Amino acid sequence: MLYSFRFYVSWIIAAILMYVAFYFWHGVFLNDLNRISFSKALFLGLAALVYLVISFVLYRTYESKLLAKYISHPIFRGIVSGFMIGFILFALVTVLGISFTKNVNFTYILADCAWQIAEQVLGGIVVGLGKLIIYEPIPDLIHRD
């Protein structure tokens, strides 16, 4: 399967920005990373890999035939893709009980959901901007199923 230059640039930049947003939220704003009982370097390294996967899934969602059919504007499609992936990730993490805190209340859940969606929307905007800004003389080489 071949991917375009546009894919690689958008994928990596989106992953980096979402990872930075994650670190800001959990490492600076909430200071959750101090509660980790094992190596922070291992945790942050694994989180970086997870954000590469999230970014890949986000890009594939953005490029899906269904979204392309109904949403033609690249930035808006990125926002919708990010919203969908962010909500799904939030739901998975919540159902699996993965959390930095033991005192989970409704306000915490709403804030966590909003932040998760905001992270992935940021990534979706990057993917949409990549589609608008990065010129490729040939059509995308993405294998579409």
C-alpha atoms as one frame of an Amber mdcrd trajectory, in Angstrom:
protein
   0.000   0.000   0.000   1.456   3.336  -1.047   0.837   6.585   0.752   1.469
  10.106  -0.414   3.836  12.754   0.903   0.720  14.622   2.069  -0.258  11.605
   4.178   3.110  11.302   5.924   3.408  14.999   6.739  -0.191  15.295   7.963
  -0.011  12.033   9.916   3.185  12.922  11.794   2.338  16.584  12.477  -1.161
  15.641  13.692   0.306  12.949  15.978   2.850  15.380  17.427   0.290  18.121
  18.082  -2.184  15.704  19.680   0.621  14.289  21.846   1.643  17.807  22.932
  -2.003  18.580  23.779  -2.196  15.320  25.760   0.994  16.198  27.644  -0.218
  19.731  28.364  -3.554  18.461  29.718  -2.304  15.524  31.776   1.245  16.648
  32.542   0.884  20.369  33.116  -2.731  21.368  33.678  -3.969  18.357  35.684
  -0.538  17.166  36.810  -1.743  13.554  36.387   1.605  12.216  35.252   2.944
  12.460  38.815   0.472   9.720  39.801   2.017   7.142  37.475   3.527   4.328
  39.535   5.996   3.127  36.874   8.546   4.756  34.589   7.316   8.054  33.164
   9.689   7.635  30.221   8.107   4.277  29.390   4.608   5.723  29.751   5.375
   8.747  27.554   7.083   6.562  24.945   4.101   4.232  24.765   1.763   7.225
  24.639   3.745   8.552  21.656   3.208   5.245  19.845  -0.501   5.339  20.695
  -0.783   8.847  19.255   0.851   7.666  16.028  -1.852   4.992  15.786  -4.610
   7.478  16.657  -3.322   9.862  13.993  -3.222   7.068  11.414  -6.827   6.066
  12.199  -7.831   9.734  12.104  -6.298  10.164   8.635  -7.991   6.995   7.347
 -11.322   8.179   8.782 -10.807  11.554   7.104 -10.176   9.820   3.774 -13.150
   7.444   4.091 -15.549   7.382   1.166 -18.509   8.033   3.455 -17.124  11.290
   4.874 -15.797  12.392   1.489 -19.264  11.837   0.016 -21.060  14.051   2.543
 -18.397  16.566   3.605 -16.360  18.131   0.823 -14.666  20.975   2.737 -11.288
  19.651   3.958 -11.179  21.517   7.285 -14.771  20.680   8.219 -14.191  17.021
   7.303 -11.117  17.092   9.580 -13.178  18.538  12.422 -15.880  15.891  11.996
 -13.266  13.111  11.777 -11.554  14.377  14.911 -14.838  14.675  16.776 -15.805
  11.096  15.903 -12.415   9.605  16.798 -12.167  11.701  19.970 -15.570  10.587
  21.218 -14.881   6.934  20.390 -11.533   7.080  22.215 -13.160   8.746  25.208
 -15.863   6.053  25.290 -13.292   3.229  25.063 -11.081   4.667  27.783 -14.091
   5.302  30.030 -15.570   1.828  29.543 -12.191   0.193  30.159 -11.765   2.260
  33.311  -8.444   3.782  32.301  -8.043   6.920  34.359  -5.476   8.827  36.348
  -7.917   9.541  39.142 -10.091   7.419  41.401 -12.619  10.178  42.172 -14.463
  10.363  38.882 -17.524  12.599  38.928 -19.786  13.943  36.205 -17.798  17.180
  35.834 -14.558  15.233  35.432 -16.154  12.993  32.801 -17.471  15.979  30.831
 -14.126  17.777  30.976 -12.236  14.635  29.966 -14.633  14.013  27.065 -14.351
  17.608  25.861 -10.558  17.535  26.048 -10.284  14.170  24.263 -12.476  15.481
  21.460 -10.497  18.748  21.323  -7.216  16.812  20.951  -8.495  14.778  18.031
 -10.235  17.757  16.410  -6.847  19.498  16.477  -5.397  16.499  14.649  -8.298
  16.518  12.181  -7.723  20.192  11.412  -4.057  19.421  10.713  -5.081  16.643
   8.316  -7.532  19.004   6.580  -4.897  21.730   6.339  -2.480  19.204   4.871
  -5.045  18.426   2.216  -5.400  22.133   1.405  -1.781  23.259   1.668   0.426
  20.389   0.524   0.494  20.308  -3.247   0.888  16.995  -4.988   1.060  16.888
  -8.768  -0.533  13.440  -8.829  -3.682  12.297  -7.021  -3.374  10.728  -3.588
  -1.876   7.272  -3.808  -3.968   5.987  -0.945  -5.368   2.552  -1.504  -9.100
   2.924  -1.057 -11.039  -0.151  -0.065
